[in-house]
Every structure is written in structure tokens, then in C-alpha cells.
Amino acid sequence: MDLGHVGVHVRDFEAMLGFYQRVFGFVISDIKRGEDRSIAFLTSQPEIHHQFVLASGRDPEDRSRVINQISFRVSSLAELKRVGAAIKVEPVEEVDIITHGTAWAIYFRDPEGNRMEAFVDTPWYIDQPFRAPIDLEQSEDALRRDTEALCRARPGFQRIEDYQRKLAARFESAKAT
């Protein structure tokens, strides 16, 4: 099973549409603008019609936060750095740039207060939860070297492939029962 897509009701349809296009590079696969309702289907891959949906209809006075976070896996550390640069010029709050050991991540709130994460996986596994600040301004080589050293000092350190083999065995064991 894979997550198909996420849909979010928004207060300011055009502002949120522009934000997600600028920050994450989404392309509109389909859109309908209307007086009562607008909806946009967004994708980052031409073979997938939509991964993210924005729909108008959220009350402008509604400040509730019903989403814990929406996480986007980016393609590379270079792309994560690009997202980091993009959000510097956006009206976002609570920017937190960290590593979980298993991933490098940027957490922030979009213009309507939804908690977002952009992340890219590392080639390592360590016991979770874990978080430590990182400096995305350093070179990719330095970031990889520093993160690996940090991971090697943590409980559970192993290459991600080894962890995934162990996790696959747990799935097989669960099917057998």
C-alpha cells in the first residue's frame, strides 16, 4: 500500500497554490476555479495525476490545526537545499532544520499554519525518535560526513539496507501468524 495523495482545505486558494508551486515545484495537472469552490490537483511526477490537492472552502476565521504534518520526500539533498532557500523568501514560521539520522529534514508552517516537512533519506538507520540541528549551508560532503559521524555514535546504528532487511523479516513473520 502506498499513500495516494493528501488533500487540504484552504482559506486563500490562490496564495496557497502559488506557495506550493514555488516551494515544492508542483505542477497543476487539473484545476477548476469557481465562485463557490476551487480545486487544484498538483503533482511532481508526470506519471502521477496528483499527489497533493488544494480545495477552497475553509472558513477564513478557522485557525484550528487538524493536521499534525504533511511530509514531502524530495529527490536529493540538493533539492532539500533548494526548498530551504525557497522558504527563506516565503511567509513561513517555525523553521526547524534537522536530521533524524535516517533523514535530513526541514519543518515549517505554510502560510495558513499547516505543519510541513520536506525531507530526504540518509543511507543510515538509528533508533527513533531522534533529532539534531544541522546546517544546510554546508557542503553536501560535509553534511554527509557530519551526519554519518553523529549516527555512528547513536544506538541502533546500521546501514539502511540492513535495517530494511530486518523490517522485511518482521513483515514476513507477521504474515505467518
C-alpha positions, 0 to 999 in steps of 0.5 A: 500500500502506498499513500495516494495523495493528501488533500487540504482545505484552504482559506486563500486558494490562490496564495496557497497554490502559488506557495506550493508551486514555488516551494515544492515545484508542483505542477497543476495537472487539473484545476477548476476555479469557481465562485463557490469552490476551487480545486487544484490537483498538483503533482511532481511526477508526470506519471502521477495525476496528483499527489497533493490537492488544494480545495477552497472552502475553509472558513477564513476565521478557522485557525484550528490545526487538524493536521499534525504534518504533511511530509514531502520526500524530495529527490536529493539533498540538493533539492532539500537545499533548494526548498530551504532557500525557497522558504527563506523568501516565503511567509513561513514560521517555525523553521526547524532544520534537522536530521533524524539520522535516517533523514535530513529534514526541514519543518515549517508552517505554510502560510495558513499554519499547516505543519510541513516537512520536506525531507530526504533519506540518509543511507543510515538507520538509528533508533527513533525518535531522534533529532539534531540541528544541522546546517544546510549551508554546508557542503553536501560532503560535509553534511554527509560526513557530519551526519554519518559521524553523529549516527555512528555514535547513536544506538541502533546504528546500521546501514539502511539496507540492513535495517530494511532487511530486518523490517522485511523479516518482521513483515514476513513473520507477521504474515505467518501468524 
